[in-house]
Amino acid sequence: MSMKINALAVAVTLAVVAGPAAATIANSTVANGGTTLAFNGNGELFFSVWDIAGTADDFSDDRSYTRDLGGALNDWATSANVPVINAAKETPGYSMSFGPDALLTSFLSATAPANFANLRWNVAAVDSSGRDRVLITSNDALHMPINADFRNWSQAGGDNFLGAVNVLPGHAGGVGVNGSSIATLADGSALASKSWGDDFGGRSGAMNVAGNIGEKLNFYLLAENTLANNNTGTVFNYKYANAYGDAAWQLGNDGTLTYVAAVPEAETWAMMAAGLLMIGAVARRRLSA
């Protein structure tokens, strides 16, 4: 049965329907121009969607949209040597919703619904606070190649992209306000399909970090194996999931982006109730003996 149990739902609505504001997306260490950000390496969550216009290897007619979602990586996991997931993000039914701003609505309206298959998207954050970490969506069973050049993959890849994005209109003025922008090939590395995309600009190997509109993507924490080993990354098994299944991000056709932690199915609740009744019956028999 697909019906979810709403009693445990923890809803957090962060819908934004106004036009883009001015805001710099915090990357792993510094903003464009070398100015150290207040986040001090604790990167912000950001969302990108791009239109390949039917030709994956031809960027001349591509467009992309990138948005600062706000909230630092430390809101999702600690920066300790062994990162710890923020338990609130795994609470069954916890949800976040980001409504489309005016710029995303315009971006999507320029693509005919029949061509939505050309659109790809992902959510990520990169940092260098303590042990280097990455938050990233993925639809693959294998989420990170071991012995990868993790620092180049996590920081250089993200910083190259965000450095170019942050000079576009909509991202000037600091990290305090969230904003968005649209890029084309003329904007260089800010074009997500070219420098970011499905594989972090070629840095993630076979790992696919993007999905199509309507597709659900799991969310993972990646981190360096040790503080002294910059070139080896692992998943650490800190996947955003609970006993009831994976948490997931999803982008709707209208541009609404959501994150939802899994909740128990009705069958699971029935099994739990049956188990509690059995325990109670055993306890009563023991008391009456």
SERO-749599 format. One record per residue (C-alpha): residue number from 0; residue in three letters; x, y, z. Coordinates in pm, 1 decimal, decimal comma, always signed. Example, Ala and Ser with C-alpha at 12.3 -4.5 7.8 and 13.67 -1.06 7.14 Angstrom:
SERO-749599
+-----+------+----------+----------+----------+
! pos ! code !        u !        v !        w !
+-----+------+----------+----------+----------+
!   0 !  ala !  +1230,0 !   -450,0 !   +780,0 !
!   1 !  ser !  +1367,0 !   -106,0 !   +714,0 !
+-----+------+----------+----------+----------+
***
This chain:
SERO-749599
+-----+------+----------+----------+----------+
! pos ! code !        u !        v !        w !
+-----+------+----------+----------+----------+
!   0 !  met !     +0,0 !     +0,0 !     +0,0 !
!   1 !  ser !   +142,1 !   +336,6 !    -99,4 !
!   2 !  met !    -52,0 !   +544,7 !   +155,5 !
!   3 !  lys !   +186,5 !   +721,3 !   +391,4 !
!   4 !  ile !   +136,3 !   +778,9 !   +761,3 !
!   5 !  asn !    +97,9 !  +1152,3 !   +813,0 !
!   6 !  ala !   +113,7 !  +1145,2 !  +1192,8 !
!   7 !  leu !   +492,0 !  +1157,7 !  +1185,6 !
!   8 !  ala !   +521,6 !  +1421,7 !   +917,3 !
!   9 !  val !   +743,2 !  +1718,1 !   +997,0 !
!  10 !  ala !   +680,4 !  +1978,7 !   +729,0 !
!  11 !  val !   +911,3 !  +2269,9 !   +665,2 !
!  12 !  thr !   +793,0 !  +2492,4 !   +381,7 !
!  13 !  leu !  +1045,6 !  +2726,1 !   +229,3 !
!  14 !  ala !   +852,6 !  +2833,3 !    -78,4 !
!  15 !  val !   +983,0 !  +3136,7 !   -261,4 !
!  16 !  val !   +772,4 !  +3293,2 !   -531,6 !
!  17 !  ala !   +936,5 !  +3632,6 !   -571,9 !
!  18 !  gly !  +1197,4 !  +3726,7 !   -827,8 !
!  19 !  pro !  +1570,7 !  +3658,5 !   -779,5 !
!  20 !  ala !  +1750,2 !  +3840,8 !   -499,1 !
!  21 !  ala !  +2118,6 !  +3925,1 !   -470,5 !
!  22 !  ala !  +2324,9 !  +3658,2 !   -299,3 !
!  23 !  thr !  +2662,5 !  +3488,0 !   -324,8 !
!  24 !  ile !  +2659,3 !  +3107,5 !   -298,8 !
!  25 !  ala !  +2920,1 !  +3000,3 !    -44,6 !
!  26 !  asn !  +3158,5 !  +2748,6 !   -196,0 !
!  27 !  ser !  +3429,6 !  +2540,6 !    -28,3 !
!  28 !  thr !  +3665,1 !  +2822,8 !    +71,2 !
!  29 !  val !  +3634,6 !  +3163,1 !    -95,0 !
!  30 !  ala !  +3401,6 !  +3366,4 !   -310,0 !
!  31 !  asn !  +3488,7 !  +3510,7 !   -648,3 !
!  32 !  gly !  +3774,2 !  +3760,2 !   -618,4 !
!  33 !  gly !  +3933,9 !  +3583,5 !   -322,1 !
!  34 !  thr !  +3716,9 !  +3727,3 !    -46,2 !
!  35 !  thr !  +3682,3 !  +3476,5 !   +237,1 !
!  36 !  leu !  +3318,5 !  +3404,8 !   +309,3 !
!  37 !  ala !  +3162,1 !  +3413,4 !   +653,5 !
!  38 !  phe !  +3079,5 !  +3044,8 !   +606,6 !
!  39 !  asn !  +3456,7 !  +2976,4 !   +619,2 !
!  40 !  gly !  +3451,3 !  +2669,2 !   +398,2 !
!  41 !  asn !  +3112,0 !  +2546,3 !   +514,3 !
!  42 !  gly !  +2945,7 !  +2561,1 !   +173,2 !
!  43 !  glu !  +2580,8 !  +2639,5 !   +102,0 !
!  44 !  leu !  +2327,4 !  +2411,2 !    -61,1 !
!  45 !  phe !  +2257,4 !  +2501,4 !   -424,4 !
!  46 !  phe !  +2030,7 !  +2374,4 !   -699,8 !
!  47 !  ser !  +2090,8 !  +2369,9 !  -1075,9 !
!  48 !  val !  +1876,2 !  +2276,3 !  -1373,1 !
!  49 !  trp !  +1997,4 !  +2282,1 !  -1732,2 !
!  50 !  asp !  +1860,4 !  +2236,7 !  -2081,7 !
!  51 !  ile !  +2083,2 !  +2042,5 !  -2321,1 !
!  52 !  ala !  +1849,7 !  +2131,8 !  -2611,3 !
!  53 !  gly !  +1862,6 !  +1772,9 !  -2737,3 !
!  54 !  thr !  +2240,1 !  +1760,8 !  -2794,4 !
!  55 !  ala !  +2445,4 !  +1650,6 !  -2494,3 !
!  56 !  asp !  +2785,8 !  +1736,8 !  -2644,5 !
!  57 !  asp !  +2692,7 !  +2067,8 !  -2807,7 !
!  58 !  phe !  +2675,1 !  +2352,5 !  -2554,7 !
!  59 !  ser !  +2612,0 !  +2634,7 !  -2802,2 !
!  60 !  asp !  +2235,3 !  +2636,4 !  -2746,5 !
!  61 !  asp !  +2229,6 !  +2519,9 !  -2383,8 !
!  62 !  arg !  +2090,1 !  +2719,8 !  -2090,7 !
!  63 !  ser !  +2113,7 !  +2664,3 !  -1716,0 !
!  64 !  tyr !  +1958,0 !  +2799,5 !  -1398,1 !
!  65 !  thr !  +2133,6 !  +2796,7 !  -1058,9 !
!  66 !  arg !  +1982,0 !  +2890,4 !   -723,9 !
!  67 !  asp !  +2115,0 !  +2945,0 !   -375,3 !
!  68 !  leu !  +1897,0 !  +2731,2 !   -146,8 !
!  69 !  gly !  +2044,6 !  +2877,3 !   +171,4 !
!  70 !  gly !  +2156,0 !  +2675,7 !   +469,7 !
!  71 !  ala !  +2509,7 !  +2554,0 !   +523,7 !
!  72 !  leu !  +2644,7 !  +2202,6 !   +487,9 !
!  73 !  asn !  +2678,4 !  +2194,1 !   +866,9 !
!  74 !  asp !  +2298,7 !  +2209,4 !   +883,1 !
!  75 !  trp !  +2300,0 !  +1862,5 !   +729,3 !
!  76 !  ala !  +2606,0 !  +1698,4 !   +889,3 !
!  77 !  thr !  +2880,5 !  +1789,3 !  +1135,0 !
!  78 !  ser !  +3234,5 !  +1871,2 !  +1027,2 !
!  79 !  ala !  +3386,8 !  +1626,2 !  +1277,2 !
!  80 !  asn !  +3654,1 !  +1379,2 !  +1167,2 !
!  81 !  val !  +3372,4 !  +1127,6 !  +1136,6 !
!  82 !  pro !  +3076,9 !  +1339,1 !  +1017,9 !
!  83 !  val !  +2743,0 !  +1282,9 !  +1189,4 !
!  84 !  ile !  +2415,4 !  +1327,4 !  +1003,2 !
!  85 !  asn !  +2169,9 !  +1583,2 !  +1141,0 !
!  86 !  ala !  +1899,8 !  +1349,8 !  +1272,6 !
!  87 !  ala !  +1626,1 !  +1602,7 !  +1194,8 !
!  88 !  lys !  +1688,9 !  +1556,5 !   +821,9 !
!  89 !  glu !  +1609,9 !  +1186,8 !   +861,6 !
!  90 !  thr !  +1299,4 !  +1224,2 !  +1079,4 !
!  91 !  pro !  +1026,2 !  +1024,5 !   +904,3 !
!  92 !  gly !   +814,8 !  +1264,0 !   +702,3 !
!  93 !  tyr !  +1049,2 !  +1564,5 !   +738,8 !
!  94 !  ser !  +1014,8 !  +1776,2 !   +427,8 !
!  95 !  met !  +1145,4 !  +2093,7 !   +266,2 !
!  96 !  ser !   +980,6 !  +2263,8 !    -29,5 !
!  97 !  phe !  +1123,2 !  +2535,6 !   -252,8 !
!  98 !  gly !   +867,3 !  +2693,3 !   -484,1 !
!  99 !  pro !   +990,7 !  +2824,8 !   -819,4 !
! 100 !  asp !  +1102,3 !  +3186,0 !   -827,9 !
! 101 !  ala !  +1021,3 !  +3411,3 !  -1124,0 !
! 102 !  leu !  +1350,8 !  +3328,5 !  -1295,6 !
! 103 !  leu !  +1295,3 !  +2951,6 !  -1282,0 !
! 104 !  thr !   +937,1 !  +2990,9 !  -1402,2 !
! 105 !  ser !  +1069,0 !  +3189,4 !  -1698,9 !
! 106 !  phe !  +1343,4 !  +2932,7 !  -1761,0 !
! 107 !  leu !  +1096,7 !  +2642,4 !  -1767,3 !
! 108 !  ser !   +840,0 !  +2826,0 !  -1977,2 !
! 109 !  ala !  +1102,9 !  +2867,7 !  -2250,0 !
! 110 !  thr !  +1112,2 !  +2486,7 !  -2283,2 !
! 111 !  ala !   +806,9 !  +2315,9 !  -2430,2 !
! 112 !  pro !   +673,2 !  +2040,4 !  -2199,5 !
! 113 !  ala !   +732,5 !  +1794,0 !  -2483,2 !
! 114 !  asn !  +1104,5 !  +1877,2 !  -2453,7 !
! 115 !  phe !  +1130,1 !  +1843,3 !  -2074,2 !
! 116 !  ala !  +1333,4 !  +1526,7 !  -2132,2 !
! 117 !  asn !  +1616,1 !  +1764,4 !  -2227,8 !
! 118 !  leu !  +1619,1 !  +1910,7 !  -1875,1 !
! 119 !  arg !  +1853,5 !  +1777,1 !  -1606,5 !
! 120 !  trp !  +1899,6 !  +1890,2 !  -1244,2 !
! 121 !  asn !  +2082,8 !  +1826,1 !   -918,0 !
! 122 !  val !  +2135,8 !  +1958,2 !   -564,3 !
! 123 !  ala !  +2478,0 !  +1986,5 !   -399,3 !
! 124 !  ala !  +2704,9 !  +2157,3 !   -146,3 !
! 125 !  val !  +3086,3 !  +2156,8 !   -121,9 !
! 126 !  asp !  +3316,8 !  +2261,7 !   +159,9 !
! 127 !  ser !  +3652,9 !  +2230,8 !   +333,0 !
! 128 !  ser !  +3542,3 !  +2267,5 !   +694,1 !
! 129 !  gly !  +3738,2 !  +2002,6 !   +884,2 !
! 130 !  arg !  +3723,9 !  +1685,2 !   +679,8 !
! 131 !  asp !  +3630,1 !  +1779,6 !   +322,4 !
! 132 !  arg !  +3267,9 !  +1693,3 !   +251,9 !
! 133 !  val !  +3017,3 !  +1698,2 !    -30,7 !
! 134 !  leu !  +2640,4 !  +1674,8 !    -30,2 !
! 135 !  ile !  +2516,4 !  +1543,2 !   -362,7 !
! 136 !  thr !  +2214,9 !  +1386,9 !   -524,9 !
! 137 !  ser !  +2258,6 !  +1062,2 !   -717,5 !
! 138 !  asn !  +2048,9 !   +803,6 !   -896,1 !
! 139 !  asp !  +2328,0 !   +547,0 !   -920,0 !
! 140 !  ala !  +2381,4 !   +236,4 !   -710,1 !
! 141 !  leu !  +2754,6 !   +315,2 !   -684,4 !
! 142 !  his !  +2789,4 !   +665,0 !   -546,9 !
! 143 !  met !  +3160,1 !   +740,7 !   -530,2 !
! 144 !  pro !  +3464,9 !   +574,9 !   -686,5 !
! 145 !  ile !  +3721,9 !   +486,0 !   -420,0 !
! 146 !  asn !  +4072,6 !   +633,5 !   -460,2 !
! 147 !  ala !  +3932,9 !   +925,9 !   -655,6 !
! 148 !  asp !  +4099,3 !  +1266,5 !   -648,5 !
! 149 !  phe !  +3848,1 !  +1376,7 !   -391,6 !
! 150 !  arg !  +3972,2 !  +1729,3 !   -324,9 !
! 151 !  asn !  +3980,2 !  +1810,7 !   -694,2 !
! 152 !  trp !  +3640,2 !  +1645,1 !   -737,3 !
! 153 !  ser !  +3469,3 !  +1806,2 !   -441,6 !
! 154 !  gln !  +3630,8 !  +2146,4 !   -411,9 !
! 155 !  ala !  +3784,3 !  +2236,1 !   -747,3 !
! 156 !  gly !  +3478,4 !  +2110,3 !   -931,6 !
! 157 !  gly !  +3230,3 !  +2296,6 !   -715,5 !
! 158 !  asp !  +3443,4 !  +2607,7 !   -675,7 !
! 159 !  asn !  +3507,0 !  +2636,6 !  -1049,1 !
! 160 !  phe !  +3134,0 !  +2628,0 !  -1115,3 !
! 161 !  leu !  +3023,6 !  +2852,5 !   -828,7 !
! 162 !  gly !  +3303,6 !  +3101,8 !   -891,1 !
! 163 !  ala !  +3161,1 !  +3162,6 !  -1238,1 !
! 164 !  val !  +2800,3 !  +3161,9 !  -1118,2 !
! 165 !  asn !  +2863,9 !  +3415,7 !   -843,3 !
! 166 !  val !  +2962,9 !  +3693,1 !  -1085,7 !
! 167 !  leu !  +2626,6 !  +3673,3 !  -1266,1 !
! 168 !  pro !  +2338,9 !  +3910,7 !  -1185,1 !
! 169 !  gly !  +2144,7 !  +3773,3 !   -892,2 !
! 170 !  his !  +2444,0 !  +3657,2 !   -686,1 !
! 171 !  ala !  +2626,1 !  +3974,7 !   -579,7 !
! 172 !  gly !  +2597,8 !  +4111,8 !   -229,2 !
! 173 !  gly !  +2696,2 !  +3837,7 !    +13,9 !
! 174 !  val !  +2561,8 !  +3511,6 !   +151,6 !
! 175 !  gly !  +2280,6 !  +3651,9 !   +364,8 !
! 176 !  val !  +2012,4 !  +3647,5 !    +94,8 !
! 177 !  asn !  +1935,1 !  +3369,2 !   -151,0 !
! 178 !  gly !  +1932,3 !  +3439,1 !   -524,5 !
! 179 !  ser !  +1937,8 !  +3277,2 !   -867,9 !
! 180 !  ser !  +2073,1 !  +3327,5 !  -1219,0 !
! 181 !  ile !  +2055,8 !  +3198,4 !  -1576,5 !
! 182 !  ala !  +2365,3 !  +3117,3 !  -1781,8 !
! 183 !  thr !  +2446,4 !  +3041,6 !  -2146,1 !
! 184 !  leu !  +2768,9 !  +2941,1 !  -2321,0 !
! 185 !  ala !  +2876,1 !  +3306,5 !  -2317,6 !
! 186 !  asp !  +2895,6 !  +3282,6 !  -1937,4 !
! 187 !  gly !  +3169,0 !  +3019,1 !  -1948,2 !
! 188 !  ser !  +3189,8 !  +2782,3 !  -1652,4 !
! 189 !  ala !  +2860,8 !  +2914,6 !  -1510,8 !
! 190 !  leu !  +2679,6 !  +2703,1 !  -1773,6 !
! 191 !  ala !  +2588,7 !  +2397,5 !  -1567,3 !
! 192 !  ser !  +2567,9 !  +2153,5 !  -1858,9 !
! 193 !  lys !  +2929,6 !  +2231,4 !  -1948,3 !
! 194 !  ser !  +3116,4 !  +2268,8 !  -1618,2 !
! 195 !  trp !  +2891,0 !  +2092,0 !  -1365,6 !
! 196 !  gly !  +2614,6 !  +1873,6 !  -1498,4 !
! 197 !  asp !  +2582,7 !  +1497,6 !  -1462,7 !
! 198 !  asp !  +2943,8 !  +1442,8 !  -1353,9 !
! 199 !  phe !  +3082,7 !  +1758,6 !  -1187,3 !
! 200 !  gly !  +3244,8 !  +1870,4 !  -1511,5 !
! 201 !  gly !  +3403,1 !  +1531,6 !  -1574,8 !
! 202 !  arg !  +3539,5 !  +1491,6 !  -1222,3 !
! 203 !  ser !  +3309,1 !  +1220,1 !  -1087,5 !
! 204 !  gly !  +3385,4 !   +951,2 !  -1343,5 !
! 205 !  ala !  +3094,6 !   +712,4 !  -1389,7 !
! 206 !  met !  +2897,2 !   +853,3 !  -1097,1 !
! 207 !  asn !  +2579,7 !  +1021,1 !  -1225,7 !
! 208 !  val !  +2473,3 !  +1302,6 !   -993,6 !
! 209 !  ala !  +2175,3 !  +1439,6 !  -1191,5 !
! 210 !  gly !  +1821,6 !  +1339,3 !  -1284,3 !
! 211 !  asn !  +1528,2 !  +1426,5 !  -1507,7 !
! 212 !  ile !  +1230,4 !  +1636,4 !  -1403,5 !
! 213 !  gly !   +992,0 !  +1422,0 !  -1201,7 !
! 214 !  glu !  +1265,8 !  +1175,9 !  -1102,9 !
! 215 !  lys !  +1351,6 !  +1119,6 !   -736,4 !
! 216 !  leu !  +1720,1 !  +1138,4 !   -644,6 !
! 217 !  asn !  +1877,5 !  +1003,3 !   -326,3 !
! 218 !  phe !  +2095,4 !  +1239,2 !   -122,7 !
! 219 !  tyr !  +2440,2 !  +1144,2 !     +7,6 !
! 220 !  leu !  +2719,4 !  +1275,7 !   +222,5 !
! 221 !  leu !  +3067,0 !  +1212,0 !    +83,9 !
! 222 !  ala !  +3381,4 !  +1284,4 !   +283,9 !
! 223 !  glu !  +3756,0 !  +1232,0 !   +282,9 !
! 224 !  asn !  +3874,2 !   +912,2 !   +443,8 !
! 225 !  thr !  +4108,8 !  +1102,6 !   +676,0 !
! 226 !  leu !  +4217,1 !  +1461,2 !   +725,0 !
! 227 !  ala !  +4566,8 !  +1366,4 !   +605,5 !
! 228 !  asn !  +4447,4 !  +1180,9 !   +294,4 !
! 229 !  asn !  +4319,5 !  +1437,4 !    +47,4 !
! 230 !  asn !  +4291,6 !  +1204,1 !   -248,1 !
! 231 !  thr !  +4064,6 !   +930,0 !   -124,1 !
! 232 !  gly !  +3691,4 !   +968,4 !    -78,7 !
! 233 !  thr !  +3421,7 !   +741,8 !    +51,9 !
! 234 !  val !  +3049,7 !   +754,0 !   +121,1 !
! 235 !  phe !  +3093,8 !   +661,6 !   +488,6 !
! 236 !  asn !  +2748,8 !   +504,9 !   +465,3 !
! 237 !  tyr !  +2599,6 !   +837,1 !   +572,2 !
! 238 !  lys !  +2319,9 !   +817,8 !   +324,9 !
! 239 !  tyr !  +2016,1 !  +1029,9 !   +412,2 !
! 240 !  ala !  +1785,9 !   +741,1 !   +487,5 !
! 241 !  asn !  +1606,2 !   +581,2 !   +780,4 !
! 242 !  ala !  +1470,0 !   +236,8 !   +855,5 !
! 243 !  tyr !  +1174,7 !   +303,4 !   +625,5 !
! 244 !  gly !  +1370,9 !   +380,6 !   +308,5 !
! 245 !  asp !  +1569,5 !   +653,7 !   +136,7 !
! 246 !  ala !  +1507,8 !  +1023,2 !   +165,6 !
! 247 !  ala !  +1490,5 !  +1189,6 !   -173,4 !
! 248 !  trp !  +1488,0 !  +1515,6 !   -366,7 !
! 249 !  gln !  +1240,6 !  +1563,8 !   -650,9 !
! 250 !  leu !  +1185,9 !  +1841,7 !   -905,4 !
! 251 !  gly !   +830,2 !  +1883,5 !  -1034,5 !
! 252 !  asn !   +728,8 !  +2004,2 !  -1379,3 !
! 253 !  asp !   +622,2 !  +2336,3 !  -1227,1 !
! 254 !  gly !   +969,1 !  +2392,7 !  -1080,1 !
! 255 !  thr !   +885,5 !  +2298,7 !   -720,3 !
! 256 !  leu !  +1184,4 !  +2132,0 !   -554,3 !
! 257 !  thr !  +1120,3 !  +1908,3 !   -252,6 !
! 258 !  tyr !  +1317,5 !  +1700,2 !     -6,8 !
! 259 !  val !  +1127,5 !  +1433,5 !   +187,7 !
! 260 !  ala !  +1246,7 !  +1174,1 !   +438,4 !
! 261 !  ala !  +1072,4 !   +838,4 !   +406,6 !
! 262 !  val !   +784,8 !   +744,7 !   +639,8 !
! 263 !  pro !   +659,6 !   +399,5 !   +738,0 !
! 264 !  glu !   +413,1 !   +230,5 !   +506,1 !
! 265 !  ala !    +78,6 !   +123,3 !   +652,0 !
! 266 !  glu !   +198,1 !   -237,3 !   +644,6 !
! 267 !  thr !   +495,6 !   -142,6 !   +862,0 !
! 268 !  trp !   +270,4 !    +22,1 !  +1118,5 !
! 269 !  ala !    +47,0 !   -288,4 !  +1121,3 !
! 270 !  met !   +346,5 !   -511,9 !  +1189,7 !
! 271 !  met !   +467,8 !   -280,5 !  +1466,2 !
! 272 !  ala !   +122,7 !   -277,2 !  +1626,7 !
! 273 !  ala !    +99,5 !   -654,4 !  +1609,2 !
! 274 !  gly !   +440,1 !   -684,0 !  +1772,6 !
! 275 !  leu !   +345,1 !   -450,2 !  +2055,7 !
! 276 !  leu !    +23,7 !   -645,3 !  +2118,6 !
! 277 !  met !   +220,5 !   -968,9 !  +2136,1 !
! 278 !  ile !   +469,7 !   -817,0 !  +2382,0 !
! 279 !  gly !   +180,3 !   -691,8 !  +2594,3 !
! 280 !  ala !    +17,2 !  -1034,7 !  +2596,6 !
! 281 !  val !   +341,3 !  -1201,8 !  +2705,0 !
! 282 !  ala !   +387,4 !   -946,5 !  +2981,9 !
! 283 !  arg !    +34,5 !  -1001,1 !  +3113,0 !
! 284 !  arg !    +83,9 !  -1378,2 !  +3122,3 !
! 285 !  arg !   +404,8 !  -1334,9 !  +3320,2 !
! 286 !  leu !   +233,8 !  -1104,3 !  +3568,9 !
! 287 !  ser !    -53,6 !  -1348,5 !  +3622,5 !
! 288 !  ala !   +178,0 !  -1649,3 !  +3667,1 !
+-----+------+----------+----------+----------+
***
